[in-house]
Amino acid sequence: MTMRYELLAHRILERAATQFPKKQIITRVGEGTHRYSYADMFTRTARLGNGLRELGVGPGDRVGTFAWNTYRHLEAYFAPPTIGAVVHTINIRLAADDIAYIINHAGDKVLLIDPDLTPLIEAIADRLTTVQHYVILGEPGDATMTLPGAVCYETLLAGASPEYRPAEVDEYTTMGLCYTSATTGLPKGVAYSHRAVYLHSLTSAMTDMFSLSERDRVMAVVPMFHANCWGLPYTATLVGADQIFPGVRPDPQVICELVEREGVTLSAGVPTIWIGVLDYLERSGVEHNLSTLRQVVSGGSALPVAVLQAYRDRLGVEMTHAYGMTEATPLISVNRRRSWLDGLSAEEQLELCAKQGVVAPGIEMRLVDENGAEAAWDGEQRGELWFRGPWLAGEYVDDERSAETFVDGWYHSGDIASIDSDGYIHIADRVKDMVKSGGEWISSVDLESAIMAHPDVLEAAVIAVPHPQWQERPLACVVTRSEASAPLTKETILDFITPRFARWWLPDEVVFMEEIPKTSVGKFDKKALRERFEHHG
Ligand code: ADP
C-alpha cells in the first residue's frame, strides 16, 4: 500500500512558494503595475487566512469574492481553502436579483469586494441574510468603506499573523463554489473538492492539454468568476509560471499591451474576446509585437474556424480550442494539434482544430441519442454528451434540479455532439439552442461559424424563431465589420454559405445589428435574441 496522502489545494501554493519563490505575479492596477513574487503572495495568503479566522471564518464557511482578475483575487483563491473554508467566486455581471440569490444560497459569511464594485453590493445589502463582514479589496485610504462594518483588506492583512497554519482536511472536503450563470432559471451552485481541483490542475498542465511549464507567462482574460477561471490560477501556480492579471475591465488594447509588455506566452478567454482583439488590431492599425504568445486558448463557446484561421495566418498565433463547463471544474477537453494532422492539408487541419478535441485523461464520455442508445463514434451520429470523472460535479448544491442533470453517476451536459473515430468531439449545439425545423435539427453553431467566415462579418449568432408550418426556422443576426467596403445584405450572406449547407438549413431571415448582446460571461446571448425575435416573421 502506498501512504495515504490527501490532495489538498494549498499544496499547490506551498509548491510555488518553496520551488518558485521568485517567480512573478503581475497585475494591471489603474495606470500602473503591481508586481510581487510567489514568496510574497504566500505570506500574504497566510495572513489572509488568519485574518479570515479572526473574522470568524471556520471550516466549511463560505467566503465570497466579487472581484476582477488581480493578485488579491489570487490570494483569495487560496486563503479560504487553506483554512478549511470555501472560496465562492461570484459573477459580477449578473442581475442584482441573481447576485443576491447566489450569496444567500451559498450562505457567504464574508464578502471580498473590489472597490469599484461596491455600489453593486450596496444596492442589495439589505437583502443579504448571511453576510457578516464586507472586506474591501483596497488600501486604507482608497477603499469605498460605505458598506455596514466594512473592513479594509490591507488593514486586515497588516493586522493578521503571517504564520502559515493550513487545515488538514479530507481531500473530498469542499474548497470552492461557483454558480452557473442564469441562462435559464435561477443559477445553480457547483461545489469543488480539494481533490478535484488538485487533479484538474495536474491534468490541465499536461503537454497535450494547456502544456504549461515554469517558463510560461500566463494571462487569464477569462474572469476569475467564470468557471474557476478555467483552473488557470491553480494550474499556473502549480507549475510555477509567472502570472499576469489584467485588472479592471480589460479591453482589447489593454490585452495587446499586456501581452507585448509582459511577454505573455499563454492567454485564455471566450471567442468574443479574441474576435474583439482581432478587430481592434485591424481597425486601429497599431502594431503590437505578440510574438511571445505561444498559445491562445479559446473556450466557453464554439470557436469559429475563421477566427482560428485569422490568428494563424495574420498573427502567426496558435489557437487552442478548449471545451468544458462550470460543472466540470471546468475542463473536459483541449484540442491540442495532434501528430496525425501533420500530413493533412491546411484546410483539413483547420477543420479538425476547430473541433473541441479529445477528452482529458480521467474523463469518461458517452454519446447518447434521443432514444437513450449509444450513438456511434463515426463523426456523423449525434447524441448528448454525458461525462464522469474525478473533477465532475455529482450534484448541484442544495438544488432539486440536480436529479435532471446527474443521473446514475453521469453528468448529462445538454450538449449535442458527434464524436469521430479518433475521439474528437464536435459540438453541434446546446440542446436548447438547436433549431428544430420540420422534425429535423439544424445546428446554429455550424451556421454561425460559416457566416463568420465572411471577411466583412464581425459577429454572427443564429437562433430559432417560431414558425407555423416548420415549428422553428433559423434566423441569423449579423454584425458587419466597420471597415467593410459596402453594407452586407441578406443575399450576400446566403450566397456565401449556400455551398456548405442543404437548402432547408439556410436562415429564413438575416438581421443586421450594431452588436450581438452578450451574456454575463461574454458569450452570444441567444436567450435575449430569442426573446427579441419571438414574434418575428
Ligand atoms: P454558461 O452556462 O453560463 O455559459 P458555462 O461556461 O459553464 O456557463 O457553460 C458551459 C457550456 O458552454 C457547455 O456546456 C457548452 O454548451 C458551452 N461550451 C463551452 N466550451 C465550448 C466550446 N469550446 N465549444 C462549444 N461550446 C462550448
Residues whose N, C-alpha, C, O or C-beta is under 5 A from the ligand:
A	BS01	ADP	T180 S181 S298 G299 G300 S301 A302 L303 A322 Y323 G324 M325 T326 S413 D415 I427 R430
